[in-house]
Amino acid sequence: MFMKRISACLAAAAAMLSLSGCLAPRMFVDKTLGDVPAAERVTVAEKRPVQLLFQFQTDGKPNARATEYLTKKTTELVTASGHFSQVSTSPVQGGALLSVTINNIGQADAASKGFATGLTLGLAGSSVVDSYVAKVSYSSSAGAAPVTKERKHQIYTLIGAGDAPASGIPVKNADEGVTMVVRQMLDHLLNDLAKDPAFSGPKVASVERRQLALAAAPALN
């Protein structure tokens, strides 16, 4: 669904690979971004309601099917962040607005790589990279200057023979991979947003971060 640019070449390659008994395409999520460390998380002291707008794009163009599929998950992730008192798809009191856009950028030569691998029955392995760029824009009220943040992520697809990417975490399929990518990007973006001085409401450090700070502080006599 999400990896449209890759799926066509994988279908052709997978058909040939299955005849030769080779492995099916394998997918890996880049582990560079990962989850936000507990010590770096912040908590918003004064939470306010927010209207959420979400759009998923493929190569910069709206992807209605993927947007519909991921809207519920995105809403759950924004709610679970704990930075807002309410997350709604309708306008809220105060006029706060959070816009989330995720753009899936496919590799230009993905189809040719898959075809070449298929012709060699998997002996000449190839890899394809799906890039993701996520952006959030938050306005505390109507007409307020927006606070924007951006994060990037990647999914690797290995076709035929070859070693798994050193920076990749194996996933079962595209849906599992995209779900992990979306969760990790939003996790960082919302935490980045909460850290920004321009974000409405004072911030307090996470419990773990405060405990670390107290432990490092010199004892008072």
C-alpha positions in Angstrom: 0.0 0.0 0.0 2.6 2.5 1.1 5.6 1.5 -0.9 4.0 1.9 -4.4 7.2 2.7 -6.2 8.8 -0.5 -4.9 5.9 -2.9 -5.0 5.8 -3.2 -8.8 9.4 -4.2 -9.1 9.1 -6.5 -6.1 6.2 -8.3 -7.7 8.1 -9.1 -10.8 11.3 -10.0 -9.0 9.4 -12.1 -6.4 7.7 -14.1 -9.1 11.1 -15.0 -10.6 12.7 -15.6 -7.2 10.0 -18.0 -6.1 10.7 -20.2 -9.1 14.3 -20.4 -8.2 13.6 -21.1 -4.5 15.4 -17.9 -3.4 14.4 -15.8 -0.4 11.5 -13.4 -0.7 12.2 -9.7 -0.4 13.3 -8.7 3.1 12.6 -5.3 4.8 14.5 -3.4 7.4 13.8 -0.2 9.3 16.8 2.1 9.8 17.8 2.1 13.5 19.6 5.5 13.4 16.6 7.5 14.7 15.1 4.9 17.1 12.9 5.9 20.1 13.3 9.0 22.2 15.4 8.1 25.2 13.5 8.3 28.5 16.0 10.8 29.9 15.3 13.2 27.0 11.6 13.2 27.2 9.8 16.3 28.5 6.3 16.8 30.0 4.1 19.8 29.2 2.8 21.3 32.5 0.0 23.3 31.0 -1.8 21.2 28.4 -4.3 22.6 25.9 -6.6 21.1 23.3 -5.5 20.9 19.7 -7.0 20.2 16.3 -5.1 17.6 14.3 -4.7 17.6 10.6 -2.9 14.7 9.0 -1.8 13.8 5.4 0.4 11.1 4.0 2.1 11.7 0.7 3.9 9.7 -1.9 6.6 11.6 -3.7 5.0 14.8 -2.5 1.5 14.0 -3.8 -1.4 13.3 -1.4 -2.0 9.6 -0.9 -5.7 9.4 0.2 -5.6 5.6 0.9 -2.6 5.8 3.1 -3.9 8.9 4.9 -7.1 7.1 5.8 -5.2 4.0 6.9 -2.8 6.0 9.2 -5.1 8.8 10.5 -6.3 6.7 13.5 -2.8 5.6 14.4 -1.4 9.1 14.1 -4.2 10.5 16.4 -3.5 7.8 19.0 0.2 8.7 18.9 -0.4 12.4 19.3 -2.8 11.7 22.2 -0.4 9.3 23.8 2.3 11.9 23.8 0.6 13.6 26.7 1.3 17.1 25.4 -2.3 18.0 24.8 -5.4 17.9 26.9 -7.5 16.9 23.9 -6.8 15.8 20.3 -9.6 16.5 17.9 -10.2 16.5 14.1 -12.5 19.5 14.6 -11.6 23.1 15.7 -11.0 23.4 19.4 -11.4 26.1 22.0 -8.4 28.5 21.7 -7.8 27.6 18.0 -4.6 25.5 18.5 -3.8 23.6 15.3 -1.3 20.7 14.7 -0.6 19.7 11.2 1.3 16.5 10.5 2.6 15.6 7.0 4.6 12.4 6.1 6.1 12.2 2.7 7.3 8.8 1.3 10.0 9.3 -1.3 10.7 6.2 -3.4 14.1 5.4 -5.0 14.1 6.4 -8.6 15.7 3.2 -10.0 13.8 0.8 -7.8 11.9 -0.9 -10.7 15.1 -1.5 -12.7 16.9 -3.0 -9.7 14.0 -5.4 -9.0 13.9 -6.4 -12.7 17.6 -7.0 -12.9 17.5 -9.1 -9.7 14.6 -11.1 -11.1 16.5 -11.9 -14.4 19.4 -13.3 -12.4 17.0 -15.4 -10.3 18.2 -13.6 -7.2 21.9 -14.3 -7.6 22.6 -10.6 -8.2 21.0 -9.1 -5.1 19.9 -5.5 -4.9 18.7 -3.1 -2.2 16.1 -0.3 -2.5 15.7 2.6 0.0 12.4 4.2 0.8 12.9 7.6 2.4 10.4 9.3 4.7 10.2 13.0 5.7 7.8 13.9 8.5 6.9 17.5 9.3 4.8 19.0 12.1 3.5 22.5 12.3 1.9 23.8 15.5 0.0 27.1 16.0 -1.1 27.9 19.6 -4.0 30.0 18.3 -5.5 31.3 15.1 -3.0 33.7 13.5 -0.1 32.7 15.7 3.3 32.1 14.2 3.7 28.3 13.6 6.4 26.2 15.3 7.7 23.7 12.8 9.9 20.5 13.2 11.1 17.9 10.7 12.5 14.4 11.0 13.7 11.8 8.4 13.6 8.0 8.4 14.3 5.1 6.0 13.2 1.6 5.1 15.5 -0.8 3.3 14.2 -3.6 1.0 16.7 -6.3 0.1 15.9 -8.4 -3.0 17.7 -11.7 -3.6 21.1 -12.5 -2.3 23.0 -10.2 0.0 23.7 -9.3 3.6 21.2 -7.4 5.7 22.0 -3.7 6.2 24.1 -3.0 9.3 21.9 -0.2 10.3 18.6 -2.0 9.7 16.1 -3.7 12.1 14.2 -6.5 10.3 10.4 -6.2 10.0 7.9 -8.7 8.7 6.3 -6.6 6.0 5.8 -3.0 4.7 2.9 -2.3 7.0 4.9 -3.2 10.1 7.9 -1.2 8.8 5.8 1.9 8.0 4.0 1.7 11.4 7.4 1.7 13.2 8.7 4.6 11.1 5.7 6.7 11.7 5.7 6.0 15.5 9.4 6.8 15.8 9.3 10.0 13.8 6.2 11.3 15.6 7.8 10.3 18.9 10.8 12.6 18.2 8.8 15.4 16.5 6.3 15.8 19.3 9.1 15.8 21.9 11.0 18.3 19.8 7.9 20.4 19.7 7.4 20.3 23.5 11.0 21.3 24.0 10.7 24.4 21.9 10.4 27.7 23.9 7.8 28.9 21.4 5.5 25.9 22.3 2.7 27.1 24.5 3.0 26.2 28.2 6.0 25.6 30.5 7.9 22.3 30.2 9.3 20.2 33.0 11.9 17.5 32.6 11.0 13.9 32.6 11.0 12.1 36.0 14.1 10.1 35.0 15.9 13.2 33.9 15.1 15.0 37.2 16.3 11.9 39.1 19.6 11.9 37.1 20.1 15.6 37.8 19.5 15.2 41.5 21.9 12.2 41.6 24.6 14.3 39.9 24.1 17.3 42.1 26.6 17.7 45.0 25.3 16.8 48.4 24.5 19.6 50.8 26.1 19.5 54.2 
